[in-house]
Amino acid sequence: MTLNISNLELTGKNIIIVEDDLPSISYYETLLKNSGADLMIFHTGKEFVDYLIAGNKTMDLVLMDFLIPLINGIECIRILRKNGINTPVIMITAYSSEQAKTEAYIAGCNEYVLKPIYPEKIFSLLEKYLKKRASIINSF
């Protein structure tokens, strides 16, 4: 059985996308449109941080680009973790520097994935982080 979005029931899940590249945003929206998940899109790191500061912490997964305007992805992750939020963060970037990757993991990202990211990879990450969380919650 191949993994596809129809195998994942993501209704009620909130996925945050922090990305400034419009084709990438469109790609994520196309892949996730039939998943049942609610998507929120921020085009800059500052928009995302403002969302956090406003006390809006309803998120099940964050897809974060590295090179985004105003506040970069690593700093966004640091701020997220400093606020005690343990939501899984997947950094999806074209930036292949080992130093950036190391910094991202130290900041608290869960995965560092290079672009282009293929649908199967996105679906497997969604399953890994969203299905696992659902089964943990449902086991109580």
C-alpha positions as CSV (number, residue, x, y, z in Angstrom):
1,M,0.0,0.0,0.0
2,T,1.4,3.4,-0.9
3,L,1.0,6.2,1.5
4,N,-1.2,9.1,0.2
5,I,-3.2,11.8,1.8
6,S,-6.4,9.8,1.6
7,N,-4.9,7.3,4.1
8,L,-4.5,10.2,6.6
9,E,-7.5,11.5,8.5
10,L,-6.3,15.0,9.6
11,T,-9.7,16.6,10.4
12,G,-9.3,18.8,13.4
13,K,-5.5,19.1,13.0
14,N,-4.0,22.6,12.7
15,I,-1.0,22.8,10.4
16,I,1.0,26.0,10.3
17,I,3.0,26.8,7.1
18,V,5.7,29.5,7.5
19,E,6.9,30.1,3.9
20,D,7.4,33.1,1.7
21,D,7.7,31.3,-1.6
22,L,4.3,31.4,-3.3
23,P,4.8,28.3,-5.5
24,S,5.8,26.3,-2.4
25,I,2.7,27.6,-0.5
26,S,0.6,26.5,-3.5
27,Y,2.2,23.1,-3.5
28,Y,1.6,22.5,0.2
29,E,-2.0,23.7,-0.2
30,T,-2.6,21.4,-3.1
31,L,-1.2,18.4,-1.3
32,L,-3.1,19.1,1.9
33,K,-6.4,20.4,0.6
34,N,-8.3,17.1,0.9
35,S,-6.7,16.1,4.2
36,G,-9.3,17.7,6.4
37,A,-6.6,19.7,8.2
38,D,-6.9,23.4,8.9
39,L,-4.1,25.3,7.3
40,M,-2.7,28.7,8.5
41,I,-0.1,30.4,6.3
42,F,2.4,33.0,7.4
43,H,4.6,34.7,4.8
44,T,7.1,36.0,7.2
45,G,8.7,34.9,10.5
46,K,7.3,38.1,12.1
47,E,3.7,37.1,11.3
48,F,4.3,33.7,12.9
49,V,5.9,35.2,16.0
50,D,3.1,37.8,16.3
51,Y,0.7,34.8,16.2
52,L,2.6,33.2,19.1
53,I,2.8,36.3,21.1
54,A,-0.9,36.9,20.8
55,G,-1.3,33.6,22.6
56,N,-2.5,31.6,19.7
57,K,-0.9,28.2,20.3
58,T,-3.4,26.0,18.6
59,M,-1.2,24.1,16.3
60,D,-0.4,20.4,15.7
61,L,2.5,20.7,13.2
62,V,4.6,23.5,11.8
63,L,6.2,23.4,8.3
64,M,8.9,26.1,8.5
65,D,11.1,27.5,5.8
66,F,14.7,28.6,6.8
67,L,15.1,31.7,4.8
68,I,11.9,33.7,5.4
69,P,11.7,37.5,5.8
70,L,12.1,39.5,9.0
71,I,12.7,36.6,11.4
72,N,14.4,33.5,10.0
73,G,13.1,30.0,10.6
74,I,15.7,29.1,13.2
75,E,14.9,32.1,15.3
76,C,11.1,31.3,14.9
77,I,11.8,27.9,16.3
78,R,13.8,29.3,19.2
79,I,10.9,31.6,20.1
80,L,8.4,28.8,19.8
81,R,10.4,26.6,22.2
82,K,11.2,29.5,24.6
83,N,7.4,29.8,25.0
84,G,7.2,26.2,26.0
85,I,5.5,25.0,22.9
86,N,6.4,21.4,21.9
87,T,4.6,21.3,18.6
88,P,6.6,19.3,16.0
89,V,8.5,21.6,13.6
90,I,9.6,20.4,10.2
91,M,12.1,22.7,8.5
92,I,11.8,22.4,4.8
93,T,14.5,24.4,3.0
94,A,16.7,24.6,0.0
95,Y,19.5,25.7,2.3
96,S,21.8,22.6,2.6
97,S,24.5,24.0,5.0
98,E,25.5,21.5,7.7
99,Q,25.9,24.5,10.1
100,A,22.3,25.6,9.4
101,K,21.0,22.0,9.9
102,T,22.9,21.8,13.2
103,E,21.5,25.2,14.3
104,A,18.0,24.1,13.4
105,Y,18.2,21.0,15.5
106,I,19.7,22.8,18.4
107,A,16.9,25.4,18.2
108,G,14.4,22.5,18.5
109,C,13.3,21.5,15.0
110,N,12.2,17.8,14.7
111,E,13.1,17.3,11.0
112,Y,15.4,19.2,8.5
113,V,14.3,18.3,5.0
114,L,15.8,19.7,1.8
115,K,13.7,21.0,-1.1
116,P,12.3,19.7,-3.3
117,I,10.2,17.7,-1.0
118,Y,8.1,15.0,-2.7
119,P,4.5,14.2,-1.8
120,E,5.4,10.8,-0.3
121,K,7.9,12.4,2.1
122,I,5.3,15.0,3.2
123,F,2.7,12.3,3.8
124,S,5.1,10.1,5.7
125,L,6.1,13.1,8.0
126,L,2.4,13.9,8.5
127,E,1.8,10.3,9.5
128,K,4.8,10.2,11.8
129,Y,3.9,13.4,13.7
130,L,0.2,13.7,13.5
131,K,-0.9,10.1,13.7
132,K,1.5,9.4,16.6
133,R,0.1,12.4,18.5
134,A,-3.5,11.3,17.9
135,S,-2.8,7.8,19.1
136,I,-1.0,9.1,22.3
137,I,-3.9,11.4,23.1
138,N,-6.5,8.6,22.4
139,S,-4.7,6.2,24.6
140,F,-5.5,8.1,27.8
